[in-house]
Amino acid sequence: MVRSARWALLMMGVATLAGCSSSGSVKTTPPSQSSSKTTTASSSARLHGPVTFRPVLWNGTGQPMPSASGDSETRAEAALSALDCTHPDKAPPAAGPEYLAACSRDGKTKYLLGPSALSGARVHTAVAVSMDGNWRVDVTLDSEGSTQFADLTSSLSQTGQQLAIAVGATVESAPTVQSPITDGKVEISGGLDEGTAQQLAAALIAR
């Protein structure tokens, strides 16, 4: 199978993360059969908080809570127990590098996330793109970020474990990693309209 140059990332963990074309991934349509639109995210339309890429340790889908490995994880588990995702104003403080209690964007899922493996500072570009009315965010990582991302996806590959992209304490996407991604090119798609695509792109490039 030919390795793709992009990471097809479908929102909220309902699809898979792969380095090659697979069912459920965004497929490229020949230019003669499609139309596209590219927009730059407005600085006034931003999600709040730093961007981090983290392993998902627990997402409330029946698996037991993992045993805490230290004080940071113990605090995060306590915060998770008290977290009410229907009231985002009561969410934990903005994400730090340690363990994090977080909510999905739609408020339906609670997550326990591991320490940040990659920060938004490693994002080189993030652009909201529409192809035939379907919005996505195309992301490129810098050299250091590409290496870190390759290490992260290699460690999660074929484990069934999800990888979360969090903005502050909100999980914007949590796909399952199928294979290592080494080229530093990421495509985030599925469940995005123009507004949310622009907001996510703006959050990804915020410093």
C-alpha positions as CSV (number, residue, x, y, z in Angstrom):
1,M,0.0,0.0,0.0
2,V,1.4,3.4,-0.9
3,R,2.1,5.7,2.0
4,S,0.2,8.9,2.0
5,A,1.8,12.3,2.6
6,R,-0.9,13.3,5.1
7,W,-2.5,12.2,8.3
8,A,-6.2,11.7,7.9
9,L,-7.7,12.6,11.3
10,L,-11.4,12.3,11.8
11,M,-13.0,14.1,14.7
12,M,-13.9,12.8,18.1
13,G,-12.3,9.4,17.8
14,V,-14.9,7.7,15.5
15,A,-12.3,7.0,12.8
16,T,-8.7,5.9,12.6
17,L,-5.3,7.5,12.2
18,A,-3.2,6.1,9.4
19,G,-0.2,6.7,7.2
20,C,-1.8,5.2,4.2
21,S,-5.2,5.4,2.6
22,S,-7.9,3.5,4.5
23,S,-11.7,3.3,4.9
24,G,-13.0,6.5,6.4
25,S,-10.0,8.6,5.5
26,V,-10.4,11.7,3.4
27,K,-9.6,10.8,-0.2
28,T,-8.2,13.3,-2.7
29,T,-10.4,14.1,-5.7
30,P,-8.8,15.0,-9.1
31,P,-8.7,18.8,-9.5
32,S,-10.9,18.6,-12.7
33,Q,-13.7,17.1,-10.6
34,S,-13.6,19.3,-7.5
35,S,-13.4,22.8,-6.3
36,S,-11.6,24.1,-3.2
37,K,-11.5,27.1,-1.0
38,T,-8.7,28.1,1.4
39,T,-9.1,30.6,4.2
40,T,-6.8,32.1,6.8
41,A,-8.2,31.9,10.3
42,S,-9.2,35.2,11.8
43,S,-7.3,36.1,14.9
44,S,-10.7,37.1,16.5
45,A,-12.1,33.6,16.0
46,R,-10.0,31.6,18.4
47,L,-10.4,28.6,20.6
48,H,-8.9,29.3,24.0
49,G,-5.8,27.7,25.5
50,P,-2.5,26.1,24.4
51,V,-2.6,23.3,21.9
52,T,-1.1,19.9,23.0
53,F,-1.0,16.4,21.5
54,R,-1.5,13.8,24.2
55,P,-2.2,10.1,24.6
56,V,-5.7,9.2,25.8
57,L,-5.5,7.1,29.0
58,W,-9.2,6.9,29.6
59,N,-12.4,8.0,27.8
60,G,-15.2,6.6,29.9
61,T,-16.1,3.8,27.4
62,G,-16.2,1.0,29.9
63,Q,-12.5,0.5,30.6
64,P,-11.3,0.9,34.2
65,M,-9.5,4.0,35.2
66,P,-5.7,3.3,35.1
67,S,-3.8,3.3,38.4
68,A,-2.2,6.6,39.1
69,S,1.5,6.6,38.6
70,G,2.2,9.9,40.5
71,D,0.8,13.0,42.1
72,S,0.1,14.7,38.8
73,E,-2.1,11.8,37.6
74,T,-3.8,11.5,41.0
75,R,-4.8,15.2,40.8
76,A,-6.0,14.8,37.3
77,E,-8.1,11.8,38.2
78,A,-9.6,13.8,41.1
79,A,-10.4,16.7,38.7
80,L,-11.9,14.2,36.2
81,S,-14.3,12.9,38.9
82,A,-15.6,16.4,39.6
83,L,-15.6,17.6,36.0
84,D,-19.0,18.5,34.4
85,C,-18.5,18.7,30.7
86,T,-22.0,20.3,30.3
87,H,-20.6,23.4,31.9
88,P,-17.4,24.3,30.0
89,D,-17.0,27.4,32.3
90,K,-16.2,25.0,35.1
91,A,-13.5,23.1,33.1
92,P,-10.0,22.7,34.6
93,P,-7.3,25.4,34.0
94,A,-5.6,25.6,30.6
95,A,-3.5,22.6,29.8
96,G,0.0,22.2,31.2
97,P,2.5,19.6,30.3
98,E,1.3,17.1,33.0
99,Y,-1.8,14.8,33.1
100,L,-5.0,16.5,32.3
101,A,-8.8,16.0,32.8
102,A,-10.6,17.2,29.7
103,C,-13.9,17.3,27.8
104,S,-14.8,16.7,24.2
105,R,-15.9,19.7,22.2
106,D,-19.5,18.5,22.2
107,G,-19.4,18.0,26.0
108,K,-20.4,14.3,25.7
109,T,-17.1,12.7,26.6
110,K,-14.7,13.0,29.5
111,Y,-11.0,12.2,29.0
112,L,-8.0,11.5,31.2
113,L,-5.0,12.5,29.1
114,G,-1.4,11.7,29.6
115,P,1.5,14.3,29.6
116,S,1.9,16.4,26.5
117,A,4.0,14.7,23.9
118,L,4.0,17.6,21.4
119,S,3.0,21.3,21.7
120,G,1.4,23.7,19.3
121,A,4.7,25.5,19.2
122,R,5.9,22.9,16.8
123,V,3.1,23.7,14.3
124,H,4.6,25.5,11.3
125,T,1.4,26.1,9.3
126,A,-2.4,25.5,9.8
127,V,-4.9,26.4,7.1
128,A,-8.6,25.8,6.9
129,V,-9.5,24.3,3.5
130,S,-12.9,23.5,1.9
131,M,-13.1,20.8,-0.8
132,D,-16.5,20.5,-2.3
133,G,-18.0,22.0,0.8
134,N,-16.2,19.6,3.2
135,W,-14.0,21.6,5.6
136,R,-10.7,20.4,7.0
137,V,-7.5,21.8,8.5
138,D,-4.2,21.1,6.8
139,V,-1.2,21.2,9.2
140,T,2.5,21.0,8.7
141,L,4.9,20.5,11.6
142,D,8.4,21.9,11.9
143,S,11.4,19.6,11.8
144,E,11.5,19.0,15.6
145,G,7.7,18.6,15.7
146,S,7.9,16.1,12.8
147,T,10.4,14.0,14.8
148,Q,8.3,14.2,18.0
149,F,5.2,13.3,16.1
150,A,6.8,10.3,14.5
151,D,8.0,9.1,17.9
152,L,4.5,9.6,19.3
153,T,2.6,7.8,16.6
154,S,5.2,5.0,16.6
155,S,4.6,4.4,20.3
156,L,0.8,4.4,19.8
157,S,0.6,2.5,16.6
158,Q,-1.4,-0.7,16.6
159,T,-2.1,-0.4,20.4
160,G,-5.7,0.7,19.9
161,Q,-4.9,3.8,22.0
162,Q,-6.3,7.2,21.0
163,L,-4.3,10.4,20.4
164,A,-5.9,13.6,21.5
165,I,-5.4,17.1,20.1
166,A,-6.4,19.3,23.0
167,V,-6.9,23.1,23.0
168,G,-6.7,24.0,26.6
169,A,-8.8,21.4,28.4
170,T,-11.0,20.7,25.4
171,V,-10.3,17.6,23.1
172,E,-10.9,18.7,19.6
173,S,-10.0,15.3,18.1
174,A,-9.1,11.9,19.4
175,P,-8.4,9.4,16.6
176,T,-6.9,5.9,16.9
177,V,-3.3,5.5,15.6
178,Q,-2.9,2.8,13.0
179,S,0.7,3.4,11.8
180,P,3.6,5.8,12.4
181,I,3.5,9.1,10.6
182,T,6.9,10.5,9.7
183,D,6.4,13.3,7.2
184,G,5.0,15.9,9.6
185,K,1.9,16.5,7.5
186,V,-1.5,16.4,9.2
187,E,-5.0,16.6,7.9
188,I,-7.8,17.2,10.4
189,S,-11.3,16.5,9.0
190,G,-14.7,15.3,9.8
191,G,-17.4,17.2,11.8
192,L,-16.0,20.6,10.8
193,D,-17.8,23.6,9.3
194,E,-16.2,26.8,8.1
195,G,-16.3,28.4,11.6
196,T,-14.9,25.5,13.6
197,A,-12.2,24.8,10.9
198,Q,-11.1,28.5,11.1
199,Q,-11.1,28.5,14.9
200,L,-9.1,25.3,15.1
201,A,-6.5,26.5,12.5
202,A,-6.2,29.7,14.5
203,A,-5.6,27.8,17.8
204,L,-3.0,25.6,16.1
205,I,-0.9,28.5,15.0
206,A,-1.4,30.7,18.1
207,R,1.9,31.3,20.0
